[in-house]
Amino acid sequence: MRLLFPLSALCLLQVLHADDWPQWQGPARDGISRETGLLQQWPEAGPGLAWRVDGLGGGDSAPAVSDGHLYGMSFRDGQEIVWALRESDGQEVWTAKLGPSFEQQARQSSEGPGGTPTVAGDSLFVVGMGGRVCRIDRTNGKVIWQRSLVDDFGGSLPRWSFRESPLVDGSQVICTPGSSDATLVALNRDDGSTIWQTSVPEEAPVTGSQTPEPRPEPPPAGPGRFGGRGRFGGRSRGGAAYSSVIAIEFEDSRQYVQMTAKTLLGVSAKTGDVLWKYDAPANGMGINCSTAIARDGLIFASSAYGNGGGAVRLSRASDGSIRADEVYFSRNMQNHHGGMIVIDGALYGANGGNEGGFLTCIDFQTGDVLWRDRDAPKGALIMADSRLYLRSESGTMMLIEPSREGLQLKGQFEQPDRTSSPAWAHPVVANGRLYIRDQGLLLCYDVADK
């Protein structure tokens, strides 16, 4: 059986610099940078600060880095904007206004957008908090076309708004309105017209052998808690969640894999038809945030709120359909929104939800816990040059050597001028530099090994 994962790096429409970070979770949407020559251990005070930019505006949008520029999203002066900065010094090159700032119902993360722009050729593609999907000329910030996931496709607005980073795959832009007849859509890259849209019936069958143990009911929503009901997510049985799509190929079938408010599903890249579903990783609150992982013959997805993570293996049934058979389900990987990394047969990620948590390492093929350590608190995780970069929700930045034996800390530091907001923007490593965003502040650290 030929099983190839993932193919997102092939989606970009131009040859990018090998060390760029041109989209959400890097070149292949797996959270891993391909560059080398970086510091393997940090000095006591942390790496040197190359530059800083203040006044970007609110938001948790991590930047994309491509061809000497950084691109991100913010709320600024009552507008939702996309910005471009010079990679060398952080100088602003242009801003693009998408429309008025979206007023989110929930307080948490209401300061601004959380998606990362996707670089493809001479354009950027973004999804705004209220569901605006835009193509932008990345040389001058001109908006070329705009669609609405809500107005054009009947999308269900999640409680914490749309947080997706669109996938560009050849001529298609893939995003997630979350309506029953347009759960996913493929838009034409050139003009934004609709190529296909995915219909997911409420009782669409789950394919393959999937027998997860019963889940406890999540805690009720209340003041100051995540949760809610109805059209804003909560215990909704359908709709968009907060994850971003990945592209994979199984045998002769190219697919898009996405976590919605109620399930993990794979759809045909050509038609948008549903090929398989796997419900277990989706929690009962509909708050599913982390991007799925496709690696070493398995597809893994996870969520918090008392749930966990599960892995399936795809196979071809006798009637030609695709099965998704559960390999394992683990409550020991309840990844909230910090992401997960698979390296050398081990999966690393924060296990925990609103109450906190800490870094956990499990065997990727079996789900067995290898270790967990409270000295590495819950946060966002990426990898570059054989090191994990963990940014805790409190803002501490940590450098960790991957090991199946236990936590191997290689340095940590505290950023200056921390805001009171949780540090939810994921760190980015590109071209020898580490980028940390804290709302309107963007810090650039030199992590090249000189």
N, C-alpha and C positions, 0 to 999 in steps of 0.2 A: 504494500500500500504506500502510495506516495503522498506525503503530507508536508506541505511547506508553509511555514509561518515566519513572521508576517511579511506583508508586501508593501507596507505604507511608504517605505523609502522610495519605492519605484513610482509613486504617484506624482512626485514633483516634476514640473514641466520644464525644468532647466537643470543643468549640472551645477550643483551648489558646492561651495567650499567644504572640504571634508570635515572641518571642525565646526561648521555652523550648526545652529539649533533652529531649524526653519519652521517648526510647528510644535504643537502640544506634545510634550514628552519626547522631543528630539527627533532625529532623522527617521527612525523607524517606529515612532510612537510606542517605544518600550521603556522609556526613561533612561536610556543609556547613550552617552556620548561616545563617539568613535575615536576621539583624539587621545594622544599620549603625551608624555613629557610634562606631566603635572606633578606638583608637590605630593610626595607620598606621606609626609608628616608636616603638620603646621607648627610654626614657632609658638611660644607660649601666648603671645598676644594675638595670634591669628595671622593670616596672610595680609600683605600690605594693601591699603585702600588706594585704588588707581584714580577714581573720581566718584562724585556723588551728584545727583540731581534732585532738587526739591521742587515741589509745586506741580507734580504730574497730575494731581487730582486723585480722587478716591477710587478704590477698586483692588481686587485680588488677582488681576490679570498678570500672569507671568509673561515675560517678553519672548518673542521669536527673534532670532538673530540670523541675519543673512546678508551676505555681500556688503559688509561694512556698516550695516545699520541694525538698529533694534526697533521692534514694532510692538506696541501694546495698546491697551484700552483703559479708559478712565471716565469718570464723571468730572466735568470741570465747568464752572460758571453756568450751571443749569443745562449743560449739554452732555450727551454721550459722545465721546470722541475716540478716534484712533490716532496715535501719535507715532512719529518716526524720529529716532535719535541717531546721531553719529556714534558708531561703535568706539571710535578712538577717544572721545572726550565727553560723550553724553549730550552734546549740543543738539537742541531741537531743530529738526529740518522742516517738518510740516505737521499740521494737525488736520484731521478730517472730521467734520461734524456729521453724525448720523441722525441726530434729531434730539428732542428734549430728553433730559435724564428721566429714566423710568422710576416711578415711585413704587418700590417693593413693599408688600404688606408686612413681611417679617422684618424684624429689626436687624437680626444677625446678617452680616455681609451685605447690607443695603447700601454701602458707601459707593459701590460702582461695580462694573463688569468683572467677571471671573474667567472668561474665555481667553485663549491665546490666539492671535491671528495666525492664519496659515499662509505661508509664502509659496506661490506657484508661478513660475515665470516672472513676468513683470507686474504681477498683481498680488494683492492680499485678499483673503476671504475671512470674514468675521461674522459672528452671531452676537447680537446685542441682548441685553437683559430682557427686553420686551419682545424678542423674537425677530428683530430686524436681521436679515441676512444680506450682506453687502459684498460686492466686488469693488476693490479700490485700486487705483493706479498707484503702485508703490514708489514711483518716481516723483509724484507731485501731490498725492493725497486726494485726487479727484475720485468721487464716487461714480462708478461706471453703471452699476445697476443695483437695485434693492428689491427684496421680496420680504414678505411677512409670514412667519410660521403660524401666526394666529389668524390674521385676516385672509390670507390666501389658502390656508390648508386646514383651518379650524383647529389649530393646535391648542392643547390644554396647557395653560400657563402654570408651571410649577410654583410652589409656594415661595421658593428662593430664586425664582426667575429662571430664564434660560442661561445655562452656564457652559454650554457646549463649545468646543473648538472644532470647526467644520473639517471634514476630511476631503481633500482634493485628490481624486483618482482619475488620471487622464483628463477626459473632457467632462467629468462629473464632479459636482460638489454635493457631498452627502451630509444631511443634517436631520434632526429629529423633532418634527412638530408634535408628535404624540397623540394625534387624533386617531379614531378607529379606522378611517380609510386613508390616513396619511401618517402612519406611525413613523416611518422613515420616508424621505424624499430624495431623489436625485435631480439636481438642477444642472442645466447646461452652463458650463463654465463661462462661455462667451457672452451669453445674453440673459442668463437667469431663468430661461424657460424650463418648464417641468418636463423631465424625461420619463420618470416613473414615480409612483408612490406606492408604499406598502400598506396593504390592508391586513390588519391582524384581528380576526374575529375574537370576541370576548372569550369564547370557549375553544379557541384553537388548540388542537391536540398537542400534548407534549410528546416529543419523539424520543425513542430509545428507552433504556432501562434506568429510571430515576426514582429512587425510593428514599429520599431524605427523611430523617427522623422528625417527629412533630416539633413545631416551633412554638415557644411561648408567645402569648399576646404581648405586643409592645406596650410600654407605659402610655397612659393617656396624655394628650397634649395639654399644656397649661401655660400660664404666664411665664415668659422667660425660657420656655422649653422649645426644642424643635418638635415639630409634629403638625397637627392640623388635619382637616378633613376636606372632602369635596374637591372642587376644581383646582385647589391650590396644592394638590399632592396628598400629604398625610396618608390616609388609608385608602386612597384611590386605587382601584383595580386596574387602571390603565394609565396612559399618558407618558409624557416625557419625564425622565429623571434628570440627572446632572452629569451623566457620563458622556464620553466622546467615542465615536466609531473607530474601529480598526478594520483593515482589509487583510484577508487571509486567502489562501488557495488550498483547497482539498481536492486531490486528484485533478480532474478537469473542471472543477467548479470554483470559480472565484466568488468570494462571499464578503459581505460586510457584517460585522459582529457588533452588537450594541446591547447595553443594559438599559432597559426601560424602567418604568415605575413598578412593573410586576414581573419581569422576566429577562433573561438573557436570550437573545435570539440571533440566528444567522439568516441572512436574506441573499438572494441571488443578485450579483452585481449587474447582471444584464436586465433583469425584469423587476427586481424588488420583491419577488415572491418569497414567502417564508419557507425556509428549508428545514429548520429545526428550532426548538425552544428548550430552555432549561430554567425552571422557575426557582430552584432552591436558593441561589445566591441573592435573590431580591428580598429585602425585608418587608414586613407588613406595613411599614410606614410609607413606602414608596420613595424613600430617600436613599437612592442608590447613586453613588458619586464616582467611584473609582473606575478607571478604564480597564477593560478586560485584558488578559494576557494570553497570548497564543505562543506556545513554546514547547519544543521537545515532544510533539504529538498530542499535547493537551491544551484545552482552553479552560482558563481559570477566571472566576469572577468572585467578588466578595462585597459584603456590606456590613454595616454596624447595626446598632439597635437590637442587640441580643441575637443576631443572626449568625453569620459566618461566611465561609467561602467554600466553593466546590469546583471540582474539575471534571470535565467530560472529555471523552475521546470520540471522534467522529468515525463512522464506518458506513459502508454502502449496504443497504438492505437488499433482499432478493428482488424486490419490485423496482429497484433503481433509486429509491428515495434515500435520503441521508439520515442516519441515526446519530443521536447524541447520547452516549451511554455514560452514566455517572461512574467515575473511578473512585472518588472519595468526597466526603463533605466534612469540613472541620469547623468547629466553633472557635478554634484557637487562632483564626485569622479573620477577625471582624474589622476589616479595613474601612475607615470612615471616608476620608477624602484625601489622604496623603499619598496614595499610590503604592505600588509594589514593584519589586525588581526580582527577576530570576537570573541567577548566574551559577554556573557549575552545578546544576541540579538542585539548588536551594532557592527558596522563595523568601525574600525579606520584605517586611512591611510592618506598620504599626497595627497592633491589635488593641482596639478600644474605640469608644464612641464619645458622647458628650462628657462622660465622667473622667476622661483621660485615657491613658493606656501607655504602652511602651513597645519598643522594637521586638519583634518576634521572628525567628527563623524556622521554617518548616521544610521538610523534604518535599520537593515539588512533585515527585511521582507517587508518594504515598500519603502525604498530609501529616505525617508524624512530626511532632514538635522536636526540633533539635536544641533550641534554647530560646529564652526570653530574658530581657534584662531591663530593670527599671532605671538604670543609669542612662538609657537612651530613650527619652520620653517620646510620646506620640508626636508625629509630625509628618512632613512631606519629604519624599525620598527620591533621589536620582543617583546615577552612577557615572563616573568618568575615570578612565585610566586606573582600573583596578581598585577604586575607592568608592564607597558609598558616601553621599552627601545628605545628611539629615538635618532639616530645619525644624526644630520643635515648635509647637504652637506658641510657646512663650517667647520665641525668637532666637534661642540659642542655636548656633550653627555648629555641627559636629562632622568630623571626618572619621570614617570607620573602614577598616580593612575587612572585607567579606571573609567569613570563616564559619565552617559548620560546627566548630568547637565552642564558640562563645564570642562575646563582644570584644572587639579589638579596636579600642579608641586611639586615634592617631592625631587628635587635636580638637580644640573647640574654642569658640570665642563668642562674645556678645556684640551685637551691632550697636552703633551709637544712635541716640535719638529715637528709641523705640516708642511707637504709639501705644495706645491702650487697646487697640484692636488685636484679635488673635492673628498670629503670623501664618495666614493660610495660603499666601501666594507661594507656589513651588519655586525652589531655587533653580537656576539655569547655569550650566557650564558650557562655554563656547570660546574657542580660540584663546585658550589660556587664561580665561577670566571667569569669575564666579559672580553672578548677578543675584541680588537679594532685593525684593521689593517689599516695602512696608507702607501701603497706601500711597501717599503722594511722594514718598522718598524711594529713590532707586540707588542702590550702592553697588559699585563695581570693584571687585577685589582681584588682584593679580595672583593667580594660583599656578602660573607656569614655573617649572623647576629650572631656574637659571643657574 
